């Protein structure tokens, strides 16, 4: 049995109408699998950068509603929820072992956070109370 290999930098998989539904690509050493919504906008993407750091992004089909990203970055790992109006929240676990929940206002102003340090200390901050 012979092995078949196709080499390309980008591959589009289409539906019966010719609409691109899945894009497999490598651009600037970043590998991406993108799943498109019916109108061709990205619905979900999975990326792996040149350092091996992965991310999964979930787009809401309604641009007025929140989206989500699960990401491993240089600081650790996190799940982030973003609203188009600017509000956001995320759950994180950093490389030192601290974990937490952070809630931001529309201007990225941190409003509330709960952090459990790598030593187990619990820190709760309500920025409105300060």
C-alpha positions as CSV (number, residue, x, y, z in Angstrom):
1,X,0.0,0.0,0.0
2,X,1.5,3.4,-1.0
3,X,1.2,6.5,1.1
4,X,-0.4,9.5,-0.5
5,X,0.6,13.0,0.6
6,X,-0.7,16.4,-0.4
7,X,1.4,19.4,0.4
8,X,-0.1,22.9,0.4
9,X,-0.2,25.9,2.7
10,X,-4.0,26.3,2.5
11,X,-6.9,23.9,1.8
12,X,-10.6,25.0,1.5
13,X,-13.3,22.4,2.0
14,X,-16.6,23.5,0.4
15,X,-20.2,22.5,0.6
16,X,-22.3,21.5,-2.4
17,X,-22.9,25.1,-3.3
18,X,-19.2,26.0,-3.3
19,X,-19.2,27.9,0.0
20,X,-16.0,27.4,2.0
21,X,-17.0,25.6,5.2
22,X,-13.5,24.5,6.5
23,X,-10.1,26.1,6.0
24,X,-6.9,24.3,6.9
25,X,-4.0,26.7,6.7
26,X,-0.5,27.5,7.8
27,X,0.4,31.2,7.7
28,X,3.4,32.7,9.4
29,X,4.1,29.3,11.0
30,X,0.7,29.3,12.7
31,X,-1.4,26.2,11.9
32,X,-5.2,26.9,11.8
33,X,-8.3,25.0,11.3
34,X,-11.3,27.3,10.7
35,X,-14.9,26.3,10.5
36,X,-17.1,28.9,8.8
37,X,-20.7,29.8,9.6
38,X,-23.3,29.8,6.8
39,X,-22.4,33.3,5.6
40,X,-18.7,32.6,5.4
41,X,-17.7,34.2,8.7
42,X,-15.5,32.3,11.1
43,X,-17.6,30.2,13.6
44,X,-14.8,28.3,15.3
45,X,-11.1,28.2,14.9
46,X,-8.3,26.1,16.3
47,X,-4.8,27.4,16.2
48,X,-1.3,26.2,17.1
49,X,1.4,28.9,17.0
50,X,5.1,28.5,16.3
51,X,5.8,27.9,20.0
52,X,3.2,25.1,20.3
53,X,0.7,27.3,22.1
54,X,-2.9,26.3,21.3
55,X,-6.2,28.3,21.2
56,X,-9.8,27.5,20.4
57,X,-12.1,30.4,19.5
58,X,-15.8,30.1,19.4
59,X,-17.7,32.9,17.6
60,X,-21.3,33.6,18.2
61,X,-23.3,33.7,14.9
62,X,-25.0,36.8,16.3
63,X,-22.3,39.6,16.4
64,X,-24.2,41.3,19.2
65,X,-23.7,38.4,21.5
66,X,-20.6,37.1,23.4
67,X,-17.8,34.9,22.1
68,X,-15.4,32.6,23.9
69,X,-11.7,31.7,23.7
70,X,-9.8,28.8,25.4
71,X,-6.1,29.6,25.2
72,X,-2.7,28.5,26.4
73,X,-0.3,31.4,26.3
74,X,3.1,32.3,27.8
75,X,1.5,33.2,31.2
76,X,-0.6,30.0,31.6
77,X,-4.0,29.0,30.4
78,X,-7.4,30.7,30.4
79,X,-11.0,30.7,29.2
80,X,-12.1,34.2,28.2
81,X,-15.7,35.4,27.5
82,X,-16.0,38.7,25.5
83,X,-19.1,40.7,24.8
84,X,-19.1,43.1,21.8
85,X,-20.0,46.0,24.1
86,X,-16.6,45.4,25.8
87,X,-17.4,43.6,29.0
88,X,-15.4,40.4,29.6
89,X,-14.7,37.7,32.2
90,X,-12.1,35.0,32.4
91,X,-11.0,32.0,34.4
92,X,-7.3,31.4,34.6
93,X,-4.5,29.2,35.9
94,X,-1.1,30.7,35.6
95,X,2.3,29.0,35.2
96,X,3.1,29.7,38.9
97,X,0.0,27.8,40.0
98,X,-2.3,30.7,40.9
99,X,-5.9,30.5,39.7
100,X,-8.7,33.0,39.5
101,X,-11.8,34.6,38.1
102,X,-11.7,38.2,36.8
103,X,-14.6,40.4,35.6
104,X,-13.9,43.5,33.6
105,X,-16.1,46.5,32.6
106,X,-16.3,47.6,29.0
107,X,-13.1,49.6,29.1
108,X,-11.1,46.6,30.3
109,X,-11.3,48.1,33.8
110,X,-11.0,45.2,36.3
111,X,-14.1,45.4,38.5
112,X,-14.0,42.1,40.5
113,X,-11.6,39.3,41.0
114,X,-11.1,36.2,43.1
115,X,-7.6,34.7,43.1
116,X,-6.2,31.6,44.8
117,X,-2.4,32.1,45.0
118,X,0.1,29.3,44.4
119,X,0.4,29.1,48.2
120,X,-3.4,28.7,48.7
121,X,-4.1,32.3,49.9
122,X,-7.5,33.5,48.7
123,X,-7.7,37.2,47.6
124,X,-11.1,38.7,46.8
125,X,-11.2,42.2,45.4
126,X,-14.3,44.2,44.6
127,X,-13.0,47.4,42.9
128,X,-16.3,49.2,43.5
129,X,-15.7,48.8,47.3
130,X,-12.3,50.4,47.1
